[in-house]
Amino acid sequence: MADISKRLEKAEKYLQRSKPEAALEEYLNILDDEPANVQVRQAAADLCLALDRRSEAAELLSSLLELEFEAGESAKGSITYKKLCKITTPTPLQTFQYAQLTEKRDRKEALDAYALALQGFERQNKEKQALAACKRMVELSPTIENLQLTAEKASALGEGKTAASSFVQLGLQQDQESPGSGFASYEKAYNFDQLNFQAIYLYGRGLFSRNTVKECLAVLEQVVTRVKGLPELRELYAHALMAAKRPAEAEPYT
């Protein structure tokens, strides 16, 4: 540490003598020995910017952003990202990290950054990363558009549980706008995860309301007869049995 202190003093003297190139060289030598030294990396990046050494500045800022992201340094990481934007186009991953850092500070800014990261991941054909961006967008803004996108990406990747959960939320949103319009989404949710109790209930309820009692019973039976509790499902099952004119079988579930 003592040796580093001397080298930092040496770099500072170079700056006082208006020798920024020599100071930068000293900072870079320090980083060879202490690559996680955030303060020195920041100073080196700022000097590269001042000297218009853009490629080196971009490299330093990129690694600095990674360190600040790992440390959860929201304010510092945001500043670093914006510096990076002035000299290069950040990678989709860097934009994704920036969005995470800024979520609590500026929800709209975070949403815009996630949308930008999503576009970048799609261009790179990184579908899992794209889905991760979609999930964060849904967390911040569970709109029909965001839910639809998340559900479709999860289904394309074969992530059944995520797809089912997203389709359930999508159906609920659709029903709020127009009652009954979420049925198709509940059916998709059920088909992706036949152990999702909410999907089972909502899809079964939709079948019952459409008077397709036989199909409703088939959907409900596999869960109601094997899993205890679930009062809403049991009640719906009892109603379906009554509608099917099977009152004796309905009695235990009423």
C-alpha positions as CSV (number, residue, x, y, z in Angstrom):
1,M,0.0,0.0,0.0
2,A,2.9,2.3,0.8
3,D,4.3,1.8,-2.6
4,I,0.9,2.5,-4.2
5,S,0.7,5.7,-2.2
6,K,4.1,6.9,-3.5
7,R,3.0,6.1,-7.1
8,L,-0.2,8.1,-6.6
9,E,1.8,11.0,-5.3
10,K,4.0,10.7,-8.4
11,A,1.0,10.8,-10.7
12,E,-0.4,13.8,-8.8
13,K,2.9,15.7,-9.3
14,Y,2.8,14.9,-13.0
15,L,-0.7,16.5,-13.1
16,Q,0.6,19.5,-11.2
17,R,3.3,19.9,-13.8
18,S,0.8,19.7,-16.7
19,K,2.1,16.2,-17.7
20,P,-1.2,14.3,-18.0
21,E,0.2,11.6,-20.3
22,A,2.9,10.7,-17.7
23,A,0.2,10.7,-14.9
24,L,-2.0,8.4,-17.0
25,E,0.9,6.0,-17.5
26,E,1.4,5.9,-13.8
27,Y,-2.3,5.2,-13.2
28,L,-2.2,2.4,-15.7
29,N,0.8,0.9,-14.1
30,I,-1.0,0.9,-10.7
31,L,-4.0,-0.8,-12.3
32,D,-1.8,-3.6,-13.5
33,D,-1.1,-4.4,-9.9
34,E,-4.5,-3.4,-8.5
35,P,-7.1,-3.9,-11.2
36,A,-10.0,-3.4,-8.7
37,N,-8.8,0.0,-7.6
38,V,-11.9,2.0,-8.5
39,Q,-10.5,5.4,-7.7
40,V,-7.5,4.9,-9.9
41,R,-9.5,3.5,-12.7
42,Q,-11.8,6.5,-12.5
43,A,-8.9,8.9,-12.6
44,A,-7.4,7.0,-15.5
45,A,-10.6,7.0,-17.4
46,D,-11.1,10.8,-16.9
47,L,-7.6,11.5,-18.1
48,C,-8.2,9.4,-21.2
49,L,-11.3,11.4,-21.9
50,A,-9.4,14.6,-21.5
51,L,-6.7,13.4,-23.8
52,D,-9.2,12.2,-26.3
53,R,-8.0,8.6,-26.0
54,R,-11.4,7.3,-26.6
55,S,-10.8,3.6,-27.0
56,E,-8.8,3.4,-23.8
57,A,-11.4,5.5,-22.0
58,A,-14.2,3.2,-23.2
59,E,-12.2,0.2,-22.0
60,L,-11.6,1.7,-18.6
61,L,-15.2,2.9,-18.2
62,S,-16.5,-0.5,-19.1
63,S,-14.5,-2.2,-16.5
64,L,-15.4,0.5,-14.0
65,L,-19.1,0.1,-14.7
66,E,-18.7,-3.6,-14.0
67,L,-17.0,-3.0,-10.7
68,E,-19.7,-0.4,-9.6
69,F,-22.5,-2.7,-10.7
70,E,-21.1,-5.6,-8.6
71,A,-20.8,-3.2,-5.7
72,G,-24.3,-1.9,-6.1
73,E,-23.1,1.7,-6.6
74,S,-26.2,3.1,-8.2
75,A,-25.2,6.8,-8.4
76,K,-21.6,6.2,-9.5
77,G,-22.6,3.5,-11.9
78,S,-25.1,5.7,-13.6
79,I,-22.5,8.5,-14.0
80,T,-20.1,6.0,-15.5
81,Y,-22.7,4.6,-17.9
82,K,-23.5,8.1,-19.2
83,K,-19.8,8.9,-19.7
84,L,-19.6,5.7,-21.7
85,C,-22.5,6.7,-23.8
86,K,-20.7,9.9,-24.9
87,I,-17.8,8.0,-26.5
88,T,-19.3,4.7,-27.6
89,T,-22.5,2.6,-27.8
90,P,-22.7,0.6,-24.6
91,T,-23.3,-3.2,-25.0
92,P,-26.8,-4.5,-24.3
93,L,-25.4,-6.1,-21.1
94,Q,-24.1,-2.7,-19.9
95,T,-27.4,-1.1,-20.6
96,F,-29.1,-3.9,-18.7
97,Q,-26.8,-3.3,-15.8
98,Y,-27.5,0.4,-15.9
99,A,-31.2,-0.2,-15.9
100,Q,-30.8,-2.3,-12.7
101,L,-28.8,0.4,-11.1
102,T,-31.3,3.1,-11.8
103,E,-34.6,1.2,-11.0
104,K,-35.1,2.8,-7.6
105,R,-34.0,6.2,-8.7
106,D,-35.9,6.6,-11.9
107,R,-38.4,4.0,-12.9
108,K,-39.1,5.5,-16.4
109,E,-35.4,5.7,-17.2
110,A,-34.9,2.1,-16.1
111,L,-37.8,1.0,-18.3
112,D,-36.3,2.8,-21.3
113,A,-33.0,1.2,-20.6
114,Y,-34.5,-2.3,-20.3
115,A,-36.3,-1.7,-23.7
116,L,-33.0,-0.7,-25.3
117,A,-31.2,-3.6,-23.8
118,L,-33.9,-5.9,-25.0
119,Q,-33.5,-4.7,-28.6
120,G,-29.7,-5.3,-28.3
121,F,-30.1,-8.8,-27.0
122,E,-32.5,-9.6,-29.8
123,R,-30.1,-8.4,-32.4
124,Q,-27.4,-10.6,-30.8
125,N,-29.9,-13.6,-30.7
126,K,-29.5,-13.8,-26.9
127,E,-33.0,-14.9,-26.1
128,K,-32.4,-15.8,-22.5
129,Q,-31.0,-12.3,-21.8
130,A,-33.9,-10.8,-23.7
131,L,-36.3,-12.7,-21.5
132,A,-34.5,-11.4,-18.4
133,A,-35.0,-7.9,-19.7
134,C,-38.7,-8.6,-20.3
135,K,-39.1,-9.9,-16.8
136,R,-37.7,-6.7,-15.3
137,M,-39.9,-4.6,-17.5
138,V,-42.9,-6.6,-16.2
139,E,-41.8,-6.0,-12.7
140,L,-41.7,-2.3,-13.2
141,S,-44.7,-2.0,-15.6
142,P,-47.0,-5.0,-15.9
143,T,-48.8,-3.8,-19.0
144,I,-50.5,-6.0,-21.5
145,E,-47.7,-5.4,-24.1
146,N,-44.9,-6.3,-21.6
147,L,-46.7,-9.3,-20.4
148,Q,-47.5,-10.5,-23.9
149,L,-43.8,-10.2,-24.9
150,T,-42.6,-12.0,-21.8
151,A,-45.0,-14.8,-22.2
152,E,-44.1,-15.3,-25.8
153,K,-40.4,-15.3,-25.2
154,A,-40.7,-17.7,-22.3
155,S,-42.8,-20.0,-24.4
156,A,-40.3,-19.9,-27.2
157,L,-37.5,-20.8,-24.8
158,G,-39.6,-23.7,-23.3
159,E,-39.7,-22.1,-19.9
160,G,-43.2,-23.4,-19.1
161,K,-43.6,-22.0,-15.6
162,T,-42.6,-18.5,-16.6
163,A,-44.8,-18.6,-19.6
164,A,-47.8,-19.8,-17.6
165,S,-47.3,-17.2,-14.9
166,S,-47.0,-14.5,-17.6
167,F,-50.1,-15.7,-19.5
168,V,-52.1,-15.7,-16.2
169,Q,-51.1,-12.1,-15.5
170,L,-51.9,-11.2,-19.1
171,G,-55.3,-12.8,-18.9
172,L,-56.1,-10.9,-15.8
173,Q,-55.1,-7.6,-17.4
174,Q,-57.2,-8.4,-20.5
175,D,-60.2,-9.2,-18.3
176,Q,-59.9,-5.9,-16.6
177,E,-60.1,-4.1,-20.0
178,S,-62.8,-6.4,-21.4
179,P,-64.4,-9.1,-19.2
180,G,-64.0,-12.6,-20.7
181,S,-61.2,-11.6,-23.1
182,G,-58.5,-13.3,-21.0
183,F,-59.8,-16.8,-21.6
184,A,-57.3,-17.6,-24.4
185,S,-54.4,-16.5,-22.2
186,Y,-55.6,-18.7,-19.4
187,E,-55.8,-21.7,-21.8
188,K,-52.2,-21.1,-22.8
189,A,-51.1,-20.8,-19.2
190,Y,-52.8,-24.1,-18.4
191,N,-51.2,-25.8,-21.3
192,F,-47.7,-24.6,-20.3
193,D,-48.1,-25.6,-16.7
194,Q,-50.9,-27.9,-15.6
195,L,-49.8,-27.6,-12.0
196,N,-50.3,-23.8,-11.9
197,F,-53.4,-23.7,-9.6
198,Q,-54.3,-20.2,-10.6
199,A,-54.2,-21.1,-14.3
200,I,-56.3,-24.2,-13.6
201,Y,-58.9,-22.2,-11.8
202,L,-59.2,-19.4,-14.3
203,Y,-59.2,-21.7,-17.3
204,G,-61.7,-24.1,-15.6
205,R,-63.9,-21.1,-14.7
206,G,-63.8,-20.0,-18.3
207,L,-64.8,-23.4,-19.6
208,F,-67.6,-23.6,-17.1
209,S,-68.9,-20.2,-18.1
210,R,-68.9,-21.4,-21.7
211,N,-71.0,-24.4,-20.7
212,T,-68.3,-26.8,-21.7
213,V,-68.7,-28.8,-18.5
214,K,-67.0,-32.0,-19.6
215,E,-63.8,-30.2,-20.4
216,C,-64.1,-28.2,-17.2
217,L,-64.3,-31.3,-15.1
218,A,-61.3,-32.8,-16.9
219,V,-59.2,-29.8,-16.1
220,L,-60.2,-29.6,-12.5
221,E,-60.3,-33.3,-11.6
222,Q,-56.6,-34.0,-11.8
223,V,-55.9,-31.5,-9.0
224,V,-59.0,-31.4,-6.9
225,T,-59.1,-35.1,-6.3
226,R,-55.4,-35.3,-5.4
227,V,-54.5,-32.0,-3.6
228,K,-56.1,-31.0,-0.3
229,G,-57.3,-27.4,0.3
230,L,-57.8,-25.2,-2.8
231,P,-61.4,-24.1,-1.7
232,E,-62.0,-22.1,-4.9
233,L,-61.1,-25.0,-7.1
234,R,-63.2,-27.4,-5.0
235,E,-66.2,-25.1,-5.2
236,L,-65.9,-24.8,-8.9
237,Y,-65.5,-28.5,-9.3
238,A,-68.7,-29.1,-7.2
239,H,-70.6,-26.7,-9.4
240,A,-69.4,-28.5,-12.5
241,L,-70.4,-31.8,-11.1
242,M,-73.9,-30.5,-10.3
243,A,-74.1,-29.1,-13.9
244,A,-73.2,-32.5,-15.2
245,K,-76.0,-34.0,-13.0
246,R,-73.7,-35.8,-10.7
247,P,-74.9,-34.5,-7.3
248,A,-73.7,-37.5,-5.3
249,E,-70.1,-36.9,-6.4
250,A,-70.4,-33.1,-5.8
251,E,-71.4,-33.4,-2.2
252,P,-67.9,-34.0,-0.7
253,Y,-66.7,-30.8,-2.5
254,T,-69.5,-28.4,-1.5
